[in-house]
Amino acid sequence: MTVPEEFKDIRPYEPEEMRQAFDDLLGDRQFNAIMKGFVPWLPKSVRNAMLRLAFKGVKTPLDFQMRFMKPVVKYIIRKHTDGCSFDDTALRNFEQRYTFVSNHRDIVLDSAFLDVMLVEAGYPTTVEIGIGDNLLIYPWIKRLVRMNKAFTVRRGLSLRETLTASQLMSRYIHFAVTQKKENIWIAQREGRAKDSNDRTQDAVLKMLAMGGGLKELNIVPLTISYEFDPCDYLKAQEFQQKRDNPSFKKSRQDDLDNMKTGILGYKGRVVYRAAAPINTWIEELKDVPKTEFYKAVAERMDREIHRGYNLFACNYIALDELNGTPDNASHYTDSEKQRFERYLSGQIAKINIPNKDEAFLRERILTMYANPVINKRAAG
């Protein structure tokens, strides 16, 4: 299929571009330094020869995902989680393509875990993913994600540039779903909700509608639940840094630290749960005033996402700790409470900033774990 030229700068690589992209990746000095860290005993020539051999037969980004990324992601699941599950009972249509709009827990793994679970559940393809160009800080990262079915979301633009970029991205997403027959994954908002109070930005829905009707995208509200968020202490740290210095902004190194911690940190159990596509209920909102329509859709999606939370003992413990009550004690044991207290103390101990405010940091982390309970109950 011929992809329109207008998408050239934001789309994933096409099959005919994969070989050159792979060669460029192997020629990148920083990429080679990272590969050396994994197998320091292998000379570069031997290492690259092995990678070239493994690349044989890879013709498409999906081939690349199956050959290289799926084994890596499955290793991360085995090594850094207590299991990852996918409840797709509201879908189960293998011929359909979906636009998954989810809450955002991890910069890298949200879509990577979904890819593996879709394939293992029997779906014929994975997802193309929207990734902010603020994370594509080195050429090798940009090459790697484009080989991995990522399209670029441009950040830090002027108002006019943002509008133009949003229109282009929306046209591409519609093209990918309706013409390329690809699934899409996109976060419900720009950046992660650092307090886990997950809310869909209606601006995301307005962007999706710029390129055509929402119904043709077959949007699925998707809930991602982590038992433990390995980046919780980094999020709490950022809360204090912004409290103490309102102009504080994360550095590129901070973004890399978040990516590394999110990938290699312990997550406990991880659960993905898909709600029914919004096409099953969006007609109920046809009489909502146009000015309120996207807000109404976002609020309904939020209810679906909140209903989908898988709640763990730590969520109920955190809510009781915040409220100073044992109201949710039936949902956890004394040993689970002690375990969470040890976990919490260990995470706070990792924070090393001036004027460290342990009471504030503790409250911020507890809030992250309590909000899913609050929101799920509010959703009914």
Backbone hydrogen bonds, N-H to C=O, Kabsch-Sander energy under -0.5 kcal/mol:
donor,donor_aa,acceptor,acceptor_aa,energy
3,V,1,M,-0.6
7,F,4,P,-1.8
8,K,5,E,-2.0
10,I,7,F,-1.5
11,R,7,F,-2.3
13,Y,146,R,-1.7
17,E,14,E,-2.1
18,M,14,E,-0.6
18,M,15,P,-1.2
21,A,17,E,-2.1
22,F,18,M,-2.4
23,D,19,R,-2.4
24,D,20,Q,-2.6
25,L,21,A,-2.0
26,L,22,F,-2.3
27,G,23,D,-1.3
28,D,25,L,-1.3
32,N,28,D,-2.2
33,A,29,R,-1.8
34,I,30,Q,-1.8
35,M,31,F,-2.5
36,K,32,N,-2.2
37,G,33,A,-1.2
38,F,34,I,-0.9
38,F,35,M,-0.7
39,V,35,M,-1.8
42,L,39,V,-1.9
47,R,43,P,-2.7
48,N,44,K,-3.0
49,A,45,S,-1.8
50,M,46,V,-2.2
51,L,47,R,-2.0
52,R,48,N,-2.6
53,L,49,A,-2.0
54,A,50,M,-2.3
55,F,51,L,-1.7
56,K,52,R,-0.6
56,K,53,L,-0.9
58,V,55,F,-2.6
59,K,57,G,-0.7
64,F,60,T,-2.2
65,Q,61,P,-2.3
66,M,62,L,-2.4
67,R,63,D,-2.6
68,F,64,F,-2.9
69,M,64,F,-1.2
70,K,65,Q,-3.4
72,V,68,F,-1.0
73,V,69,M,-2.8
74,K,70,K,-2.6
75,Y,71,P,-1.8
76,I,72,V,-2.2
77,I,73,V,-2.4
78,R,74,K,-2.3
79,K,75,Y,-3.0
80,H,76,I,-3.0
81,T,77,I,-1.0
82,D,268,G,-3.3
83,G,77,I,-0.5
85,S,270,V,-2.2
87,D,272,Y,-3.1
88,D,86,F,-0.8
90,A,274,A,-0.5
91,L,88,D,-2.4
94,F,92,R,-0.6
96,Q,93,N,-1.0
99,T,218,N,-1.5
100,F,98,Y,-0.6
100,F,184,I,-3.5
101,V,99,T,-0.6
101,V,220,V,-2.6
102,S,100,F,-0.6
102,S,186,I,-1.5
103,N,222,L,-1.2
105,R,103,N,-0.6
110,D,106,D,-1.1
112,A,108,V,-1.0
113,F,109,L,-3.0
114,L,110,D,-1.1
115,D,111,S,-2.5
116,V,112,A,-1.8
117,M,113,F,-2.4
118,L,114,L,-2.6
119,V,115,D,-2.1
120,E,116,V,-2.5
121,A,117,M,-1.5
122,G,118,L,-0.5
122,G,119,V,-1.2
123,Y,118,L,-2.4
128,E,183,N,-2.8
129,I,149,K,-2.1
130,G,185,W,-1.7
131,I,129,I,-0.6
131,I,151,F,-2.2
133,D,153,V,-2.7
135,L,132,G,-1.9
136,L,133,D,-0.7
137,I,135,L,-1.6
141,I,138,Y,-0.6
142,K,138,Y,-1.8
143,R,139,P,-2.4
144,L,140,W,-2.5
145,V,141,I,-2.5
146,R,142,K,-1.8
147,M,143,R,-1.9
148,N,144,L,-0.9
149,K,146,R,-0.9
150,A,145,V,-1.7
151,F,129,I,-3.2
152,T,10,I,-2.1
153,V,131,I,-2.6
154,R,152,T,-0.6
162,T,158,S,-2.9
163,L,159,L,-1.9
164,T,160,R,-2.0
165,A,161,E,-2.8
166,S,162,T,-2.5
167,Q,163,L,-2.3
168,L,164,T,-2.0
169,M,165,A,-2.5
170,S,166,S,-2.5
171,R,167,Q,-2.2
172,Y,168,L,-2.2
173,I,169,M,-2.5
174,H,170,S,-2.4
175,F,171,R,-2.2
176,A,172,Y,-3.0
177,V,173,I,-2.3
178,T,174,H,-2.6
179,Q,175,F,-2.5
180,K,175,F,-1.9
182,E,176,A,-2.6
183,N,126,T,-0.8
184,I,98,Y,-2.5
185,W,128,E,-2.7
186,I,100,F,-2.5
188,Q,102,S,-2.6
191,G,189,R,-0.6
193,A,104,H,-0.5
194,K,192,R,-1.0
196,S,193,A,-2.1
198,D,196,S,-1.4
201,Q,188,Q,-2.5
204,V,201,Q,-1.4
205,L,201,Q,-1.0
206,K,202,D,-2.4
207,M,203,A,-2.2
208,L,204,V,-2.3
209,A,205,L,-1.7
210,M,206,K,-0.7
210,M,207,M,-1.3
211,G,208,L,-0.6
212,G,209,A,-1.0
216,E,213,G,-0.5
217,L,214,L,-1.4
218,N,214,L,-0.5
218,N,215,K,-1.2
220,V,99,T,-2.8
222,L,101,V,-2.3
223,T,273,R,-2.8
225,S,223,T,-0.5
225,S,271,V,-2.7
227,E,267,K,-0.8
227,E,269,R,-2.3
228,F,267,K,-2.3
232,D,229,D,-2.3
235,K,231,C,-2.3
236,A,232,D,-2.4
237,Q,233,Y,-2.3
238,E,234,L,-2.1
239,F,235,K,-2.0
240,Q,236,A,-2.0
241,Q,237,Q,-2.5
242,K,238,E,-2.5
243,R,239,F,-2.0
244,D,240,Q,-2.9
245,N,241,Q,-1.7
248,F,245,N,-2.8
255,D,251,S,-1.8
256,L,252,R,-2.2
257,D,253,Q,-2.7
258,N,254,D,-2.4
259,M,255,D,-2.2
260,K,256,L,-2.7
261,T,257,D,-2.7
262,G,258,N,-2.6
263,I,259,M,-1.9
264,L,260,K,-2.7
265,G,261,T,-2.0
267,K,80,H,-2.1
270,V,83,G,-2.5
271,V,225,S,-2.5
272,Y,85,S,-2.7
273,R,223,T,-2.3
274,A,87,D,-2.6
275,A,221,P,-2.6
278,I,219,I,-2.7
280,T,277,P,-2.0
281,W,278,I,-1.9
282,I,278,I,-2.4
284,E,281,W,-1.8
285,L,282,I,-1.8
286,K,283,E,-1.6
288,V,285,L,-1.8
292,E,289,P,-2.0
293,F,289,P,-0.9
293,F,290,K,-0.6
294,Y,290,K,-0.5
296,A,292,E,-2.3
297,V,293,F,-2.4
298,A,294,Y,-2.5
299,E,295,K,-2.3
300,R,296,A,-2.1
301,M,297,V,-2.6
302,D,298,A,-2.4
303,R,299,E,-1.9
304,E,300,R,-2.0
305,I,301,M,-2.8
306,H,302,D,-3.1
307,R,303,R,-2.5
308,G,304,E,-1.1
309,Y,306,H,-1.2
311,L,309,Y,-0.7
315,N,312,F,-1.0
316,Y,312,F,-1.3
317,I,313,A,-2.5
318,A,314,C,-2.3
319,L,315,N,-1.7
320,D,316,Y,-2.1
321,E,317,I,-2.6
322,L,318,A,-2.4
323,N,319,L,-2.2
324,G,320,D,-1.6
325,T,320,D,-1.5
329,A,326,P,-2.2
331,H,328,N,-2.3
332,Y,329,A,-1.4
337,K,333,T,-2.0
338,Q,334,D,-2.5
339,R,335,S,-2.3
340,F,336,E,-2.3
341,E,337,K,-2.2
342,R,338,Q,-2.2
343,Y,339,R,-2.4
344,L,340,F,-3.0
345,S,341,E,-2.4
346,G,342,R,-2.2
347,Q,343,Y,-2.4
348,I,344,L,-2.4
349,A,345,S,-1.9
350,K,346,G,-0.7
350,K,347,Q,-0.9
351,I,348,I,-1.4
356,K,353,I,-0.8
358,E,356,K,-0.9
361,L,357,D,-2.7
362,R,358,E,-2.5
363,E,359,A,-2.1
364,R,360,F,-2.2
365,I,361,L,-2.2
366,L,362,R,-2.7
367,T,363,E,-2.1
368,M,364,R,-1.7
369,Y,365,I,-1.6
370,A,366,L,-2.0
371,N,367,T,-2.2
373,V,370,A,-0.9
374,I,370,A,-1.9
375,N,371,N,-3.0
376,K,372,P,-2.3
377,R,373,V,-2.2
378,A,374,I,-1.9
379,A,375,N,-1.9
380,G,376,K,-0.9
380,G,377,R,-0.6
